[in-house]
């Protein structure tokens, strides 16, 4: 039991750290590559990494009718459309503002869970925690709102829409994908996303802006292995272990990680506003987890 709890905690922290870094790396990749070429190269490379890991670990690809249906849905609604929207939007929307907008993700996971998975309890305490977390993110990045938001409107809508689509797909996988191996369930969807991204990029983007330099290569490899293979495999493993709403709250932690990475690597300033906002996020996460802790204690008492 303690071993499982440690693995869950480790995977959760790892997800926060890695996904917190991807906003910055995506932005860096767009200095050398176009949005769809960058995302396409990322997911094609990731699918090859997954194939190698499956061969090494002896994991077979599940090809029953339900699995194939989920592969196609995930390819389109977990990767092609939402990541295409985020990559495209990050050309115009500041990373901080983008992370705030993606904060709609946990709320829509909660809404979709309420209607589609009644066993995934939400409760008032969890809603309070989610609200505090979102307020904290807004406080942290409130200086991003000083720009003329009307010029960023379409990009803002794109990021928010990406969060809504991914929320619906996360609940779908939680409901119907319990039989899928965390590795095999990523192989075909990521390959679909990679090929689709490259085709869209070659057909519709200005390829004259592409530079195959160290930034392009390192960012694609990092996003492919750490930002895709490690993260999504861990994410789908965690989905089988904990409440999907609690899992979605990672979207509140990753902006704080991004903020800290900027302070460490780019010597960006940490202000009182950042510390207050981060404290609100942490208090919100504590509230969101209280309900689960109380339920576990109740179950333990009853079993005694």
Backbone as CSV, one residue per row, in Angstrom:
resi,resn,N_x,N_y,N_z,CA_x,CA_y,CA_z,C_x,C_y,C_z
1,UNK,0.838,-1.211,0.000,0.000,0.000,0.000,0.872,1.260,0.000
2,UNK,1.908,1.275,0.892,2.803,2.425,0.948,3.572,2.578,-0.352
3,UNK,3.950,1.444,-0.960,4.681,1.475,-2.221,3.834,2.100,-3.325
4,UNK,2.553,1.731,-3.376,1.641,2.282,-4.379,1.436,3.780,-4.166
5,UNK,1.268,4.179,-2.903,1.089,5.603,-2.579,2.307,6.410,-3.006
6,UNK,3.497,5.859,-2.749,4.734,6.546,-3.152,4.804,6.687,-4.669
7,UNK,4.450,5.630,-5.409,4.485,5.672,-6.875,3.506,6.720,-7.411
8,UNK,2.314,6.783,-6.806,1.316,7.770,-7.232,1.830,9.182,-6.990
9,UNK,2.394,9.415,-5.799,2.919,10.735,-5.461,4.082,11.109,-6.385
10,UNK,4.978,10.155,-6.630,6.126,10.402,-7.501,5.671,10.743,-8.919
11,UNK,4.722,9.958,-9.455,4.228,10.199,-10.812,3.531,11.555,-10.907
12,UNK,2.786,11.932,-9.869,2.069,13.220,-9.861,3.061,14.386,-9.888
13,UNK,4.096,14.302,-9.032,5.114,15.361,-8.971,5.879,15.430,-10.291
14,UNK,6.217,14.254,-10.845,6.948,14.213,-12.115,6.140,14.884,-13.223
15,UNK,4.837,14.616,-13.270,3.968,15.240,-14.269,3.965,16.757,-14.126
16,UNK,3.861,17.227,-12.900,3.846,18.677,-12.663,5.132,19.326,-13.155
17,UNK,6.273,18.692,-12.849,7.568,19.252,-13.239,7.741,19.251,-14.759
18,UNK,7.429,18.112,-15.401,7.662,18.007,-16.843,6.680,18.863,-17.633
19,UNK,5.388,18.791,-17.299,4.421,19.608,-18.028,4.601,21.096,-17.733
20,UNK,5.144,21.395,-16.549,5.442,22.795,-16.247,6.535,23.351,-17.146
21,UNK,7.434,22.468,-17.606,8.533,22.905,-18.472,8.136,22.987,-19.941
22,UNK,7.056,22.292,-20.337,6.742,22.201,-21.771,6.258,23.528,-22.363
23,UNK,5.591,24.372,-21.549,5.148,25.667,-22.072,6.345,26.464,-22.583
24,UNK,7.429,26.452,-21.802,8.632,27.182,-22.165,9.318,26.554,-23.390
25,UNK,9.358,25.217,-23.433,10.041,24.533,-24.537,9.252,24.669,-25.844
26,UNK,7.922,24.628,-25.762,7.097,24.852,-26.968,7.391,26.232,-27.538
27,UNK,7.449,27.216,-26.646,7.735,28.585,-27.088,9.105,28.656,-27.777
28,UNK,10.081,27.928,-27.205,11.428,27.908,-27.785,11.424,27.229,-29.153
29,UNK,10.642,26.156,-29.290,10.611,25.421,-30.561,10.060,26.274,-31.692
30,UNK,9.164,27.219,-31.350,8.553,28.061,-32.372,9.503,29.143,-32.880
31,UNK,10.682,29.253,-32.259,11.704,30.159,-32.787,12.363,29.568,-34.034
32,UNK,12.268,28.234,-34.181,12.924,27.559,-35.302,11.957,26.826,-36.223
33,UNK,10.811,26.422,-35.699,9.871,25.615,-36.473,8.493,26.273,-36.497
34,UNK,7.687,25.890,-37.484,6.300,26.354,-37.524,5.470,25.499,-36.559
35,UNK,4.289,25.971,-36.126,3.515,25.262,-35.106,3.206,23.800,-35.432
36,UNK,2.646,23.526,-36.612,2.236,22.154,-36.920,3.423,21.261,-37.267
37,UNK,4.480,21.814,-37.857,5.683,21.024,-38.106,6.317,20.631,-36.775
38,UNK,6.351,21.563,-35.829,6.915,21.292,-34.513,6.123,20.214,-33.773
39,UNK,4.798,20.383,-33.711,3.980,19.389,-33.006,3.997,18.053,-33.735
40,UNK,3.994,18.074,-35.077,4.022,16.836,-35.849,5.307,16.068,-35.619
41,UNK,6.441,16.769,-35.658,7.735,16.122,-35.419,7.799,15.565,-34.004
42,UNK,7.231,16.313,-33.060,7.206,15.863,-31.657,6.484,14.528,-31.521
43,UNK,5.301,14.412,-32.084,4.499,13.213,-31.860,4.936,12.018,-32.712
44,UNK,5.471,12.263,-33.901,6.028,11.150,-34.676,7.225,10.563,-33.928
45,UNK,8.099,11.445,-33.426,9.263,10.984,-32.659,8.822,10.250,-31.397
46,UNK,7.809,10.792,-30.714,7.302,10.163,-29.492,6.755,8.767,-29.774
47,UNK,6.054,8.601,-30.897,5.477,7.292,-31.227,6.570,6.251,-31.459
48,UNK,7.708,6.659,-32.018,8.826,5.725,-32.192,9.456,5.353,-30.852
49,UNK,9.566,6.328,-29.943,10.061,6.035,-28.597,9.152,5.008,-27.912
50,UNK,7.833,5.212,-28.042,6.870,4.300,-27.407,6.975,2.902,-28.002
51,UNK,7.123,2.821,-29.328,7.252,1.516,-29.989,8.463,0.755,-29.453
52,UNK,9.577,1.457,-29.274,10.786,0.826,-28.727,10.540,0.328,-27.304
53,UNK,9.905,1.168,-26.478,9.614,0.778,-25.093,8.672,-0.419,-25.029
54,UNK,7.692,-0.462,-25.927,6.771,-1.594,-25.960,7.494,-2.884,-26.329
55,UNK,8.417,-2.807,-27.281,9.198,-3.987,-27.675,10.057,-4.472,-26.515
56,UNK,10.714,-3.524,-25.831,11.596,-3.871,-24.715,10.809,-4.509,-23.572
57,UNK,9.626,-3.959,-23.282,8.834,-4.433,-22.142,7.838,-5.526,-22.509
58,UNK,7.793,-5.877,-23.783,6.905,-6.948,-24.213,5.433,-6.598,-24.139
59,UNK,5.100,-5.337,-24.361,3.703,-4.878,-24.330,3.123,-4.989,-25.737
60,UNK,2.008,-5.690,-25.862,1.371,-5.858,-27.173,0.340,-4.755,-27.405
61,UNK,0.113,-4.445,-28.666,-0.865,-3.425,-29.039,-2.261,-4.026,-29.029
62,UNK,-3.156,-3.408,-28.283,-4.536,-3.903,-28.196,-5.329,-3.423,-29.406
63,UNK,-5.942,-4.367,-30.126,-6.602,-4.037,-31.390,-8.063,-4.469,-31.430
64,UNK,-8.711,-4.568,-30.271,-10.144,-4.845,-30.258,-10.900,-3.600,-30.719
65,UNK,-12.167,-3.761,-31.042,-12.961,-2.689,-31.629,-13.023,-1.444,-30.739
66,UNK,-13.200,-1.636,-29.440,-13.293,-0.506,-28.521,-11.955,0.237,-28.424
67,UNK,-10.863,-0.507,-28.430,-9.538,0.114,-28.355,-9.265,0.960,-29.593
68,UNK,-9.598,0.435,-30.766,-9.380,1.175,-32.011,-10.208,2.457,-32.030
69,UNK,-11.450,2.366,-31.538,-12.304,3.558,-31.464,-11.660,4.623,-30.583
70,UNK,-11.111,4.195,-29.438,-10.469,5.138,-28.527,-9.177,5.700,-29.124
71,UNK,-8.425,4.871,-29.845,-7.194,5.355,-30.486,-7.505,6.512,-31.441
72,UNK,-8.547,6.317,-32.246,-8.900,7.350,-33.232,-9.378,8.623,-32.531
73,UNK,-10.241,8.446,-31.509,-10.723,9.605,-30.752,-9.566,10.349,-30.095
74,UNK,-8.654,9.597,-29.463,-7.520,10.221,-28.783,-6.601,10.935,-29.782
75,UNK,-6.369,10.289,-30.914,-5.514,10.898,-31.920,-6.003,12.273,-32.324
76,UNK,-7.321,12.378,-32.505,-7.913,13.632,-32.968,-8.160,14.613,-31.820
77,UNK,-8.761,14.113,-30.720,-9.239,15.001,-29.661,-8.303,15.138,-28.463
78,UNK,-7.283,14.272,-28.368,-6.275,14.465,-27.316,-5.030,15.147,-27.854
79,UNK,-4.794,14.990,-29.159,-3.525,15.471,-29.706,-3.670,16.422,-30.893
80,UNK,-4.247,15.962,-32.017,-4.238,16.770,-33.244,-4.861,18.147,-33.024
81,UNK,-6.113,18.178,-32.582,-6.814,19.459,-32.455,-6.322,20.282,-31.259
82,UNK,-6.319,19.724,-30.020,-5.927,20.572,-28.884,-4.480,21.051,-28.928
83,UNK,-3.548,20.183,-29.327,-2.152,20.618,-29.386,-1.912,21.544,-30.570
84,UNK,-2.641,21.322,-31.663,-2.565,22.253,-32.792,-3.015,23.637,-32.363
85,UNK,-4.090,23.706,-31.575,-4.595,24.988,-31.079,-3.581,25.683,-30.168
86,UNK,-2.966,24.918,-29.253,-2.003,25.493,-28.307,-0.751,25.982,-29.031
87,UNK,-0.208,25.151,-29.914,0.999,25.542,-30.649,0.733,26.792,-31.486
88,UNK,-0.421,26.814,-32.148,-0.755,27.972,-32.976,-0.934,29.220,-32.116
89,UNK,-1.636,29.076,-30.980,-1.937,30.226,-30.124,-0.695,30.804,-29.472
90,UNK,0.305,29.968,-29.182,1.499,30.467,-28.493,2.362,31.375,-29.370
91,UNK,1.983,31.525,-30.628,2.643,32.531,-31.469,2.219,33.941,-31.063
92,UNK,1.024,34.049,-30.434,0.445,35.360,-30.139,0.196,35.585,-28.648
93,UNK,-0.138,34.523,-27.926,-0.547,34.640,-26.527,0.657,34.393,-25.616
94,UNK,0.943,35.287,-24.662,2.036,35.055,-23.716,1.836,33.751,-22.948
95,UNK,2.937,33.070,-22.617,2.848,31.761,-21.957,2.059,31.833,-20.658
96,UNK,2.267,32.929,-19.871,1.549,33.065,-18.607,0.055,33.132,-18.807
97,UNK,-0.371,33.948,-19.767,-1.796,34.076,-20.054,-2.353,32.762,-20.581
98,UNK,-1.569,32.053,-21.395,-2.014,30.765,-21.934,-2.254,29.761,-20.804
99,UNK,-1.364,29.754,-19.807,-1.523,28.811,-18.694,-2.754,29.139,-17.858
100,UNK,-3.091,30.444,-17.735,-4.309,30.837,-17.027,-5.542,30.341,-17.783
101,UNK,-5.546,30.546,-19.089,-6.684,30.135,-19.913,-6.871,28.621,-19.888
102,UNK,-5.746,27.886,-19.846,-5.853,26.426,-19.789,-6.389,25.962,-18.431
103,UNK,-6.493,26.905,-17.474,-7.069,26.588,-16.172,-8.536,26.198,-16.235
104,UNK,-9.184,26.368,-17.412,-10.570,25.894,-17.554,-10.614,24.370,-17.536
105,UNK,-9.470,23.729,-17.797,-9.425,22.261,-17.922,-9.980,21.528,-16.694
106,UNK,-9.506,21.800,-15.464,-10.058,21.073,-14.315,-11.555,21.288,-14.119
107,UNK,-12.037,22.518,-14.395,-13.465,22.794,-14.209,-14.316,21.967,-15.184
108,UNK,-13.864,21.863,-16.418,-14.633,21.084,-17.379,-14.489,19.575,-17.143
109,UNK,-13.347,19.145,-16.602,-13.232,17.743,-16.190,-14.272,17.447,-15.116
110,UNK,-14.407,18.370,-14.166,-15.404,18.189,-13.103,-16.828,18.164,-13.668
111,UNK,-17.124,19.073,-14.598,-18.469,19.146,-15.190,-18.774,17.879,-15.981
112,UNK,-17.849,17.456,-16.851,-18.073,16.263,-17.664,-18.142,15.013,-16.794
113,UNK,-17.330,14.963,-15.729,-17.357,13.816,-14.815,-18.708,13.709,-14.116
114,UNK,-19.246,14.854,-13.725,-20.532,14.877,-13.016,-21.626,14.221,-13.855
115,UNK,-21.627,14.500,-15.151,-22.669,13.964,-16.025,-22.366,12.564,-16.556
116,UNK,-21.077,12.237,-16.708,-20.736,10.983,-17.382,-20.215,9.894,-16.451
117,UNK,-19.634,10.279,-15.304,-19.098,9.285,-14.359,-19.560,9.659,-12.953
118,UNK,-20.761,9.254,-12.566,-21.307,9.626,-11.256,-20.428,9.183,-10.090
119,UNK,-19.665,8.092,-10.259,-18.823,7.596,-9.170,-17.644,8.521,-8.881
120,UNK,-17.295,9.395,-9.837,-16.203,10.353,-9.638,-16.754,11.569,-8.888
121,UNK,-16.756,11.473,-7.571,-17.385,12.513,-6.752,-16.647,13.846,-6.868
122,UNK,-17.426,14.926,-6.767,-16.837,16.265,-6.825,-16.951,16.910,-5.438
123,UNK,-18.144,17.236,-5.013,-18.337,17.781,-3.673,-17.968,19.248,-3.537
124,UNK,-18.537,19.892,-2.521,-18.355,21.329,-2.317,-16.908,21.683,-1.979
125,UNK,-16.257,20.854,-1.148,-14.889,21.163,-0.734,-13.950,21.166,-1.941
126,UNK,-14.152,20.196,-2.835,-13.304,20.107,-4.025,-13.530,21.311,-4.946
127,UNK,-14.781,21.751,-5.052,-15.095,22.921,-5.884,-14.442,24.175,-5.311
128,UNK,-14.486,24.308,-3.962,-13.835,25.448,-3.313,-12.338,25.425,-3.599
129,UNK,-11.741,24.246,-3.474,-10.310,24.105,-3.739,-9.953,24.468,-5.165
130,UNK,-10.756,23.993,-6.129,-10.518,24.305,-7.538,-10.612,25.815,-7.782
131,UNK,-11.605,26.437,-7.170,-11.807,27.881,-7.353,-10.635,28.675,-6.790
132,UNK,-10.156,28.280,-5.600,-8.998,28.955,-5.003,-7.762,28.793,-5.883
133,UNK,-7.587,27.584,-6.431,-6.452,27.326,-7.315,-6.494,28.203,-8.548
134,UNK,-7.660,28.335,-9.139,-7.796,29.147,-10.345,-7.552,30.620,-10.031
135,UNK,-8.076,31.094,-8.897,-7.851,32.487,-8.486,-6.347,32.734,-8.294
136,UNK,-5.662,31.746,-7.701,-4.222,31.871,-7.502,-3.469,32.026,-8.815
137,UNK,-3.851,31.247,-9.835,-3.207,31.343,-11.150,-3.457,32.723,-11.765
138,UNK,-4.681,33.238,-11.612,-5.007,34.568,-12.142,-4.161,35.638,-11.452
139,UNK,-3.998,35.514,-10.129,-3.180,36.477,-9.378,-1.730,36.437,-9.858
140,UNK,-1.184,35.235,-10.040,0.215,35.092,-10.464,0.471,35.808,-11.790
141,UNK,-0.452,35.602,-12.741,-0.209,36.102,-14.087,-1.080,37.310,-14.444
142,UNK,-1.545,38.033,-13.422,-2.424,39.173,-13.692,-1.731,40.268,-14.487
143,UNK,-0.376,40.327,-14.403,0.324,41.343,-15.183,0.247,41.069,-16.678
144,UNK,-0.109,39.810,-17.052,-0.266,39.487,-18.479,-1.498,40.165,-19.070
145,UNK,-2.420,40.594,-18.193,-3.680,41.162,-18.669,-3.558,42.658,-18.988
146,UNK,-2.369,43.212,-18.795,-2.206,44.657,-19.050,-2.112,44.963,-20.543
147,UNK,-1.862,43.931,-21.361,-1.808,44.142,-22.812,-3.218,44.261,-23.376
148,UNK,-3.302,44.668,-24.612,-4.597,44.794,-25.273,-5.104,43.391,-25.630
149,UNK,-6.019,42.873,-24.809,-6.481,41.498,-24.979,-7.301,41.308,-26.251
150,UNK,-7.838,42.413,-26.789,-8.655,42.284,-27.998,-7.828,41.757,-29.169
151,UNK,-6.522,42.084,-29.178,-5.652,41.624,-30.268,-5.279,40.151,-30.096
152,UNK,-5.485,39.604,-28.889,-5.122,38.215,-28.606,-6.348,37.310,-28.538
153,UNK,-7.524,37.869,-28.833,-8.775,37.165,-28.540,-8.854,35.776,-29.171
154,UNK,-8.529,35.664,-30.457,-8.654,34.372,-31.139,-7.692,33.356,-30.531
155,UNK,-6.460,33.787,-30.222,-5.502,32.894,-29.586,-5.963,32.460,-28.208
156,UNK,-6.584,33.376,-27.455,-7.109,33.044,-26.131,-8.221,32.014,-26.222
157,UNK,-9.103,32.201,-27.189,-10.192,31.239,-27.399,-9.620,29.869,-27.766
158,UNK,-8.548,29.847,-28.580,-7.933,28.596,-29.003,-7.392,27.809,-27.807
159,UNK,-6.717,28.497,-26.878,-6.165,27.816,-25.707,-7.281,27.284,-24.813
160,UNK,-8.296,28.109,-24.561,-9.418,27.681,-23.723,-10.150,26.502,-24.352
161,UNK,-10.361,26.550,-25.662,-11.033,25.456,-26.369,-10.212,24.176,-26.270
162,UNK,-8.885,24.299,-26.346,-8.016,23.135,-26.184,-8.244,22.482,-24.821
163,UNK,-8.365,23.299,-23.780,-8.621,22.766,-22.444,-9.944,22.038,-22.341
164,UNK,-10.973,22.584,-22.967,-12.308,21.962,-22.934,-12.286,20.613,-23.659
165,UNK,-11.657,20.578,-24.838,-11.592,19.332,-25.623,-10.816,18.263,-24.863
166,UNK,-9.683,18.654,-24.276,-8.888,17.670,-23.541,-9.613,17.196,-22.287
167,UNK,-10.398,18.055,-21.677,-11.176,17.649,-20.503,-12.193,16.573,-20.886
168,UNK,-12.899,16.786,-21.996,-13.891,15.794,-22.442,-13.213,14.461,-22.746
169,UNK,-12.035,14.524,-23.379,-11.338,13.299,-23.743,-10.785,12.589,-22.519
170,UNK,-10.332,13.334,-21.514,-9.821,12.721,-20.284,-10.914,11.926,-19.583
171,UNK,-12.108,12.496,-19.535,-13.241,11.803,-18.903,-13.637,10.575,-19.734
172,UNK,-13.576,10.697,-21.047,-13.893,9.559,-21.927,-12.937,8.396,-21.681
173,UNK,-11.640,8.708,-21.563,-10.643,7.660,-21.319,-10.843,7.046,-19.941
174,UNK,-11.137,7.884,-18.947,-11.383,7.384,-17.593,-12.568,6.417,-17.588
175,UNK,-13.575,6.733,-18.380,-14.793,5.919,-18.412,-14.634,4.644,-19.233
176,UNK,-13.948,4.732,-20.383,-13.947,3.601,-21.324,-12.592,2.972,-21.575
177,UNK,-11.511,3.569,-21.040,-10.183,3.073,-21.396,-9.446,2.335,-20.302
178,UNK,-10.178,1.791,-19.325,-9.529,1.120,-18.205,-8.759,-0.125,-18.640
179,UNK,-9.171,-0.726,-19.755,-8.534,-1.963,-20.215,-7.243,-1.715,-20.990
180,UNK,-6.945,-0.454,-21.318,-5.798,-0.141,-22.160,-4.511,0.002,-21.351
181,UNK,-3.417,-0.526,-21.893,-2.106,-0.355,-21.300,-1.648,1.098,-21.521
182,UNK,-1.071,1.761,-20.498,-0.675,3.164,-20.647,0.293,3.422,-21.805
183,UNK,1.112,2.421,-22.168,2.010,2.600,-23.302,1.290,2.421,-24.629
184,UNK,0.579,1.294,-24.770,-0.056,1.003,-26.058,-1.138,2.013,-26.413
185,UNK,-1.780,2.600,-25.406,-2.870,3.531,-25.683,-2.367,4.859,-26.252
186,UNK,-1.036,5.074,-26.197,-0.461,6.307,-26.751,0.138,6.127,-28.136
187,UNK,0.487,4.899,-28.502,1.241,4.667,-29.738,0.507,5.173,-30.986
188,UNK,-0.662,4.627,-31.254,-1.392,5.000,-32.471,-1.889,6.443,-32.418
189,UNK,-2.479,6.923,-31.294,-2.915,8.321,-31.242,-1.797,9.319,-31.510
190,UNK,-0.614,9.084,-30.945,0.496,10.022,-31.172,0.996,9.943,-32.606
191,UNK,0.978,8.734,-33.191,1.408,8.601,-34.587,0.420,9.321,-35.506
192,UNK,-0.884,9.180,-35.218,-1.909,9.900,-35.987,-1.668,11.405,-35.887
193,UNK,-1.418,11.887,-34.654,-1.198,13.320,-34.429,0.058,13.801,-35.150
194,UNK,1.100,12.979,-35.122,2.341,13.368,-35.764,2.209,13.494,-37.268
195,UNK,1.613,12.479,-37.903,1.437,12.507,-39.360,0.509,13.648,-39.766
196,UNK,-0.602,13.814,-39.004,-1.555,14.891,-39.314,-0.887,16.259,-39.192
197,UNK,-0.088,16.447,-38.137,0.594,17.721,-37.943,1.559,18.037,-39.071
198,UNK,2.327,17.034,-39.480,3.294,17.251,-40.565,2.586,17.549,-41.894
199,UNK,1.501,16.825,-42.181,0.751,17.070,-43.424,0.178,18.482,-43.439
200,UNK,-0.468,18.885,-42.311,-1.038,20.241,-42.220,0.066,21.282,-42.353
201,UNK,1.197,21.031,-41.701,2.305,21.976,-41.753,2.852,22.157,-43.155
202,UNK,3.093,21.051,-43.865,3.647,21.132,-45.215,2.658,21.741,-46.212
203,UNK,1.369,21.551,-45.945,0.368,22.062,-46.881,0.038,23.535,-46.658
204,UNK,0.003,23.973,-45.398,-0.559,25.297,-45.104,0.383,26.291,-44.437
205,UNK,1.541,25.850,-43.954,2.418,26.775,-43.235,3.548,27.279,-44.134
206,UNK,4.124,28.404,-43.724,5.229,29.010,-44.462,6.533,28.307,-44.065
207,UNK,6.985,27.396,-44.904,8.147,26.562,-44.577,9.466,27.328,-44.683
208,UNK,9.424,28.516,-45.262,10.651,29.301,-45.403,11.177,29.777,-44.054
209,UNK,10.314,29.748,-43.020,10.728,30.192,-41.690,11.395,29.085,-40.873
210,UNK,11.424,27.865,-41.402,11.953,26.727,-40.648,13.483,26.760,-40.614
211,UNK,14.033,26.525,-39.404,15.481,26.410,-39.229,15.763,25.110,-38.472
212,UNK,16.515,24.203,-39.090,16.881,22.960,-38.412,18.178,23.212,-37.643
213,UNK,18.036,23.784,-36.469,19.191,24.101,-35.634,19.109,23.344,-34.314
214,UNK,20.031,23.638,-33.402,20.053,22.943,-32.110,18.767,23.144,-31.330
215,UNK,18.198,24.354,-31.400,16.941,24.633,-30.697,15.824,23.743,-31.208
216,UNK,15.731,23.597,-32.520,14.689,22.761,-33.115,14.850,21.308,-32.697
217,UNK,16.069,20.783,-32.802,16.320,19.366,-32.514,16.113,19.048,-31.034
218,UNK,16.715,19.866,-30.162,16.621,19.602,-28.718,15.183,19.742,-28.225
219,UNK,14.475,20.780,-28.695,13.089,20.999,-28.243,12.181,19.851,-28.684
220,UNK,12.346,19.380,-29.922,11.507,18.272,-30.406,11.795,16.999,-29.616
221,UNK,13.082,16.693,-29.384,13.435,15.485,-28.632,12.934,15.562,-27.187
222,UNK,13.083,16.736,-26.565,12.621,16.897,-25.183,11.099,16.743,-25.095
223,UNK,10.405,17.433,-25.997,8.940,17.382,-25.979,8.432,15.985,-26.348
224,UNK,9.167,15.288,-27.204,8.758,13.947,-27.613,8.896,12.954,-26.469
225,UNK,10.083,12.924,-25.860,10.312,11.892,-24.829,9.752,12.302,-23.473
226,UNK,10.230,13.433,-22.946,9.815,13.837,-21.597,8.413,14.465,-21.603
227,UNK,8.135,15.317,-22.601,6.859,16.016,-22.637,5.707,15.202,-23.187
228,UNK,5.998,14.018,-23.774,4.927,13.203,-24.356,4.945,11.774,-23.832
229,UNK,6.048,11.041,-24.063,6.099,9.634,-23.665,5.998,9.482,-22.156
230,UNK,6.896,10.139,-21.431,6.909,10.005,-19.969,5.633,10.566,-19.356
231,UNK,5.228,11.763,-19.797,4.082,12.421,-19.176,2.765,11.701,-19.455
232,UNK,2.484,11.402,-20.708,1.182,10.808,-21.011,1.080,9.368,-20.517
233,UNK,2.198,8.632,-20.519,2.176,7.281,-19.948,1.884,7.357,-18.453
234,UNK,2.539,8.296,-17.765,2.293,8.484,-16.328,0.869,8.971,-16.075
235,UNK,0.401,9.883,-16.927,-0.945,10.451,-16.777,-2.015,9.371,-16.863
236,UNK,-1.911,8.492,-17.872,-2.930,7.456,-18.040,-2.807,6.359,-16.987
237,UNK,-1.584,6.156,-16.468,-1.425,5.220,-15.349,-2.091,5.795,-14.103
238,UNK,-1.861,7.081,-13.845,-2.481,7.726,-12.685,-4.000,7.761,-12.790
239,UNK,-4.495,7.896,-14.019,-5.936,7.969,-14.231,-6.654,6.726,-13.699
240,UNK,-5.939,5.603,-13.695,-6.524,4.357,-13.186,-6.421,4.251,-11.671
241,UNK,-5.644,5.171,-11.069,-5.372,5.068,-9.643,-6.085,6.110,-8.791
242,UNK,-6.331,7.320,-9.353,-6.904,8.396,-8.542,-8.070,9.064,-9.274
243,UNK,-8.792,9.887,-8.530,-9.920,10.637,-9.081,-9.466,11.535,-10.219
244,UNK,-10.192,11.503,-11.333,-9.779,12.252,-12.529,-9.813,13.767,-12.303
245,UNK,-10.676,14.242,-11.401,-10.726,15.679,-11.100,-9.458,16.108,-10.362
246,UNK,-9.019,15.299,-9.377,-7.779,15.597,-8.677,-6.591,15.565,-9.643
247,UNK,-6.613,14.622,-10.562,-5.542,14.521,-11.554,-5.499,15.770,-12.442
248,UNK,-6.675,16.292,-12.773,-6.739,17.459,-13.656,-6.174,18.720,-13.005
249,UNK,-6.073,18.728,-11.670,-5.559,19.918,-10.966,-4.081,20.162,-11.234
250,UNK,-3.428,19.235,-11.912,-2.058,19.453,-12.365,-1.979,20.734,-13.196
251,UNK,-3.084,21.050,-13.885,-3.125,22.263,-14.723,-2.947,23.531,-13.901
252,UNK,-3.184,23.475,-12.577,-2.956,24.626,-11.708,-1.510,24.689,-11.211
253,UNK,-0.840,23.534,-11.168,0.523,23.489,-10.630,1.563,23.815,-11.690
254,UNK,1.305,23.374,-12.922,2.313,23.557,-13.978,2.690,25.030,-14.224
255,UNK,1.758,26.004,-14.127,2.188,27.400,-14.298,3.175,27.854,-13.226
256,UNK,3.018,27.328,-11.993,3.949,27.687,-10.923,5.331,27.112,-11.227
257,UNK,5.349,25.877,-11.736,6.620,25.254,-12.119,7.288,26.080,-13.220
258,UNK,6.478,26.498,-14.207,7.009,27.320,-15.296,7.595,28.633,-14.763
259,UNK,6.913,29.199,-13.771,7.378,30.442,-13.148,8.727,30.230,-12.457
260,UNK,8.861,29.135,-11.713,10.106,28.826,-11.008,11.245,28.539,-11.980
261,UNK,10.930,27.844,-13.072,11.960,27.559,-14.072,12.472,28.852,-14.717
262,UNK,11.557,29.787,-14.947,11.953,31.084,-15.487,12.864,31.822,-14.522
263,UNK,12.574,31.703,-13.222,13.399,32.352,-12.191,14.789,31.707,-12.116
264,UNK,14.841,30.355,-12.240,16.109,29.625,-12.126,16.985,29.806,-13.366
265,UNK,16.373,29.621,-14.548,17.166,29.570,-15.783,17.265,30.905,-16.524
266,UNK,16.258,31.762,-16.341,16.276,33.031,-17.062,16.380,34.236,-16.136
267,UNK,16.584,33.954,-14.822,16.737,35.013,-13.819,15.561,35.992,-13.831
268,UNK,14.361,35.455,-14.090,13.163,36.288,-14.037,12.824,36.590,-12.580
269,UNK,12.165,37.713,-12.354,11.901,38.181,-10.992,10.691,37.474,-10.379
270,UNK,10.844,37.070,-9.106,9.713,36.548,-8.337,9.202,37.677,-7.446
271,UNK,7.936,38.037,-7.600,7.362,39.156,-6.845,6.447,38.650,-5.740
272,UNK,6.023,39.581,-4.897,5.053,39.254,-3.839,3.765,38.716,-4.450
273,UNK,3.381,39.288,-5.562,2.188,38.841,-6.295,2.305,37.360,-6.673
274,UNK,3.487,36.942,-7.131,3.710,35.540,-7.497,3.588,34.634,-6.272
275,UNK,4.161,35.080,-5.141,4.139,34.265,-3.934,2.721,34.133,-3.377
276,UNK,1.960,35.241,-3.408,0.564,35.193,-2.934,-0.258,34.255,-3.813
277,UNK,-0.106,34.401,-5.131,-0.842,33.540,-6.050,-0.486,32.077,-5.871
278,UNK,0.806,31.787,-5.709,1.246,30.403,-5.514,0.682,29.831,-4.216
279,UNK,0.634,30.659,-3.171,0.068,30.210,-1.891,-1.406,29.862,-2.042
280,UNK,-2.138,30.678,-2.803,-3.562,30.388,-3.046,-3.737,29.069,-3.788
281,UNK,-2.863,28.826,-4.757,-2.936,27.562,-5.502,-2.716,26.380,-4.557
282,UNK,-1.694,26.475,-3.708,-1.382,25.371,-2.792,-2.499,25.146,-1.778
283,UNK,-3.089,26.247,-1.274,-4.226,26.118,-0.355,-5.411,25.477,-1.080
284,UNK,-5.627,25.886,-2.335,-6.702,25.297,-3.133,-6.510,23.817,-3.329
285,UNK,-5.273,23.391,-3.604,-4.987,21.961,-3.778,-5.211,21.196,-2.480
286,UNK,-4.856,21.820,-1.357,-5.089,21.194,-0.060,-6.584,20.969,0.160
287,UNK,-7.388,21.993,-0.114,-8.844,21.874,0.011,-9.376,20.773,-0.906
288,UNK,-8.903,20.764,-2.148,-9.400,19.792,-3.122,-9.115,18.368,-2.694
289,UNK,-8.020,18.175,-1.934,-7.656,16.825,-1.513,-8.243,16.435,-0.163
290,UNK,-8.762,17.425,0.601,-9.309,17.131,1.928,-10.438,16.113,1.871
291,UNK,-11.321,16.286,0.894,-12.485,15.414,0.770,-12.057,13.967,0.603
292,UNK,-11.052,13.736,-0.238,-10.573,12.372,-0.471,-9.952,11.790,0.795
293,UNK,-9.211,12.633,1.543,-8.582,12.173,2.784,-9.632,11.765,3.803
294,UNK,-10.691,12.611,3.958,-11.760,12.312,4.904,-12.461,11.009,4.529
295,UNK,-12.677,10.803,3.227,-13.359,9.587,2.784,-12.516,8.354,3.086
296,UNK,-11.194,8.450,2.870,-10.320,7.321,3.149,-10.333,6.982,4.634
297,UNK,-10.334,8.027,5.490,-10.378,7.794,6.944,-11.688,7.140,7.347
298,UNK,-12.792,7.582,6.730,-14.111,7.012,7.034,-14.144,5.540,6.669
299,UNK,-13.603,5.235,5.479,-13.574,3.830,5.025,-12.736,2.984,5.988
300,UNK,-11.584,3.541,6.433,-10.693,2.812,7.356,-11.398,2.528,8.681
301,UNK,-12.125,3.523,9.208,-12.843,3.360,10.468,-13.920,2.298,10.339
302,UNK,-14.663,2.330,9.223,-15.725,1.343,9.001,-15.165,-0.071,8.895
303,UNK,-13.997,-0.190,8.232,-13.417,-1.513,8.038,-12.931,-2.087,9.363
304,UNK,-12.538,-1.193,10.340,-12.113,-1.645,11.658,-13.309,-2.094,12.478
